[in-house]
Amino acid sequence: MTARLGCRRPGRLASAPVLLGVIAGLLGASCSNGISPTVYVFDDPQLQGLQPGTLLPGSRLALAGKNFVPEDIGQTRVRLRGTFAGQSVDVSLPARFVDYTHAEADFGGGVAAGLPADEGAFDGEATVEIDNVVDGLTHASPPLSLSLDLRAALTPRLDLVSTGPIFVNDLVPVEGDGFLLGDDEGETVAVVSGCYRETGQPSCTAVGPVEVTVTPETPGSRTRGTFPFDPYIAGIKPGTFENGVVKLRNQHGVAAGQVVRESGTLNATWDVLPATIFSVAPAQASLGQYVDIAGAGFVGVPAGISDPTVVTTFELRGTFTPDGGGGGTSVALTIIGEWVSGRLVRYVLNEQDELGRTANLREVAGAFSGTIKPVVMFKTQTVAGDEVAIAFAIGRVRQIIWLNFQTSYVESLRHFGLRAVDQPIRARVLAVSQRDYAGLNVEFRMERPTDFALYSEVDIQGPDPNRLGLLGYDNTPGKDVDNVRLYDKIGGENALTREDGYPGYGGVFVESFFGFSEHPGAFATKLDGAVADFDQLFDPFRPDRGGQPVTATELAGGAVPTLSSGSACPPTAGGRPLQIACAMFALGSMIGTTMTHEVGHSLGLADPYGGDFHNPGDLPNRLMDAGGARSFNERAEIFGEGPAVFCEEEFQYLRQILPSTEEPPGVTRPPCY
């Protein structure tokens, strides 16, 4: 771990060159002009892996490790030092930030990288170096020993092709060597030809050659891969692929001169089976949720492409019975899903198709029981699979909300001195969101949902991109009364709101919380509600106030407690561990209650059927009060203030649009008016 002691002038951190000039000038001073010493703590990067081991012109190096930083914090490079063809070498490649544990670099070839030749063996070590613009230091990882094989081009070798029973679009494993990895490097394709005999037909029809892309089994693998048994090879009708011949062809990218090289051939025979269904999951789904239809032999086109001649549909026959009794409704309809692969089609429960109109998914819950049958269409061919029994439930409307913590939020935590407690702060935000929406059919998630097509997103960011010092802002287009959309995004830029003269960028802006400080420094403009309590909580850690940022070692062994109440905050005893715990609790509560307030706006609050956006007046602990009516202590939930809640009429509205089987929490709610 490396720290830099400097002096900080008033003014926002702007461009890297300006900042470095300020730091350099201040380092020569004695810091005797009343400027607070500034200590930023950055952990050195760690390089734990580098792939692939064989490099070609156009290869993309994947770096795995720890403590990587975004480009606005530091410029990253991967440095290779060692020997190449008997010569001592030392070269560097610019690297791009992917996330805090991954980076990537482009390799244009040995000569382009500064090595003596495009082919040869490198033996030595790799390090990641980051020129940090905040502390002015170069941070380097410990060296990672490795050997790399540099090649100008690769000739593929084919050792094995899997054969036997198969479904259309099943993945065919191949083994060998010299496979290309895609992107600028180029791709390896399987070239398939032979003779196809449809079931029940006396003759065999010549097919191919057909090229199908080979995908590496794992990132960086040049010895094992798969290609789909594409319907363009032999169609979709059941039968036998006879006298098959397979070879591999490497089609290199521009950096390698677009060289084409081929392997030898192997024979292959496949028995092609008709489409079938294995399962339908989950057992219960609601509006906007994916229903995964797993099986084999499915065809389709990638998302975003439309081709009505290549599609898999599903015929449903059975009965839909609503919850609460009453007679069932006979159902006979066809649904179309999103083709993912030959083994998976994902159907989204929606209000537009036959099933959605039959079941009235927004207002009715119930159960379907019957059969489902796949119907596969490819160009002029159609194949129907067997019917299988199916039973699934349709649940009430459920709002999924993804909390998207962005890199700017992480870096803003450094200004609080709380970068090391990022994860506990996120946990507190999640706990606040679950508490504020308890008793409602709402679910907050920390990872992007993959089981719902319709979900909302809230961006948790650092500075306010609107440059207005907003704490949070719902930039969705107008009140979504009755939650019709289900897919609001509170974040990014909304051009519609900008056209209306409102701020375009939405989300929660953590750096603006410095406005509650009596000395916000360069990070925010002092708010009317600024209080000493904010500074008592956060000054012990703020680098610009001479505080000591929290370090990972301070968290070891559970020394810092996790608080469920802010009654002991700011602490008067308990030492630094309790100070850290209170800072985590307060900041997590501030982010959480600001976020749940903005989500309330996106759901139609306040005054959903009127023109107001906030509760009138100023009462304690009302979540949808205007920003100026919500004090720092209420947001941070300290000194007996908070937690803020939805007032009575708002909560009843939310129970109406997002009904839950969960009992409402025993909370005393203030009136809305």
C-alpha positions, 0 to 999 in steps of 0.5 A: 500500500502506498500513500502520498502526502501533499497539499490541497488548494481549493478547487475541484480536481480537474484535468490530470495535467493541471492536477499533477502541476498543482501536486508538484508545486505543493510538494516543494512547499512547507504546507505552512499556508493553512492548506490542509495536508491531503493523503490519498491511499491507493493499493498497488495493483496485483497481476494474477494472470495474463491470457492468452499464452500464444500471441498473434498480431491482433491478439487481445491480452486479458489481465486479471488481478486487483486494484486496477483503476479507471482511466480518469484516475490513472493510465495503465500499461502492462510491461514485459521484461525478459528475453526474446530470441536471446536478446534482453527486452523491455516493452510496454503496452497501453491497457484499458480498465475493464473493472477493478479486477480486469484490464485488457491490452491490444497486441499488434504483433511482436515488431509493433510492440517493440520486440525484435521479431513477430515470431519467437519465445518470450521468457520473463515477467509481466507487471502492471504499472499505473501512472496515478494522476491523483497522488502523482505516483506510479504504482506497480504490481509485483512481477508475474513470471511467464512465458509467451509464444509469439507467432505471425500466424497459426495453422490449425490442427484438427485431432478430434470431432465429436460424432453420434446422435445430435440435435440441430444447433447442438455444439460439436466439440473439436480438439486440436491446436492453433485455434484463433480467438476472435476479435481483431485476431481473426476466427477459426471456422469449421468447414463441413460437407457430406451427404444427408439422408432424411428419415424415411427417404431412400436417397442421400443429398450432397450438402456443403461445404458450409463454414461455421464459426468455432468458439474457444471452449474457454477464453484463451484456449487454442486447443479445444472449442465447439461449433454449432450443428447449424441448420444451414448444414443439412436443414432441420428434418431428422435424418443421418449425416453420412460421409461427413468431412470436417476441416478447420480454417483459420481466417486471420485479421488485418494485423496478420495480413488476413492470412488463411490457413487450413488443417487436415480433414476428419470424417464425421457421421451424425444422427439428427434428432427432432426438436424436443422440450426438457423443462420450463422454468421457473415454476412461477413467473410474473409480468416482464420475467423470462420463462426459460424453455429448455430443450434441443433442436431450437432455431432462431436468429440473434436478438436484434435481428428479425427473420420470420423464416428462421424461428421456433414457436411453442403451442400451448394447450390447456387451462388457465385458472385465476387465484381465488377460485372461479372457473378456468379458461380454456387456452389454445395459443402460440408464443414466440420467445427469444432464441438464445441457443439450440438448447434454450429459448427465453419467453418474456411474459408480456401484455401484448401477445395471446397469453398476456391478453388471456391472463391479464398479467398486470391484474390477475395471478393464477396457474396454467396446466396443459401441454406445450409443443415446439414447432421449428421453422427454417426457410421452407422446412417445418418440424413439430416436436412432441407435446409435453406436459407443463404446469406453471404459475403466473404471479402478481406484478413484481418490480425489480430494481438494479442498483448500479454502483458505478466507478465514479461512485467508488472513486468518490469514496476516496474523498470521504476516505472510505474506499476500503469500506465500499462493500459494507456501504453497499450492504447498508444501501441494500438494507435501507432499500429493503426496509423502505419497500417492505410489504411491497412486491419490490426487489432490489438487486446488486447485480444486473438481472438476468431473469427479468427482461423488464426491470428498473435501474438506478445509477449510484454515481460520484459527482453530479454530471448536471453540475447542479450539486443535486443529491439525487434526480429522477430523470425518467420521462414524467410520472409513471402513474400505476407503474406502467413501464416497469423498466425506468432508468434513473441514470444516464442521460435522458434527452427528453428531459433535457428538451423540456428544460430539466436536468438530463442526467439522473441517479444518486450523486454521492459527492454532492453529499459534501454539501452537508459539510460546513467545509465541503471543500472542492467537492460541493457547494455548502447547503443551507442544511450543512451541520457540524454532525456531518463533519464529526462523522467524516472528518476523521477520514477525509484526506482533504481535512487531514483525516486518515483514510480507512485501510483494509487492515483495519477491517481484519478480524471483524474489528469494525462492527456492523450497525443496525441503528445510528443511535450511537453516532456520531460516537463519543466513545468506542475509538476508531472502529466505532467511528468507521462503523458510524461513517459506513452506516451514515453514508449508506443510509444517505445513499439508500434513502436518497435512492428510495426517494427517487425510486418513489418518483419513478413509481408515480409519487408523490401525489400520483393522480395530481400535479405535485412531486413532493409532499406539501409542507415539512413533517418529520420522517416523510420519505417523499418530502422535498429535499430541503425538508429532509435534514442530514440527520434524518437522511443519515438516521442519527440522533434519533431522526429517521428512518423516513417512511412513505406516508399513509396514502402513498403506501396504500397506492404502492400496495395497490400497484405492487401488491404483495402477499407479505404483511405490511411492516408495523410502521407508524406512518405520518399523513401525506396532507 
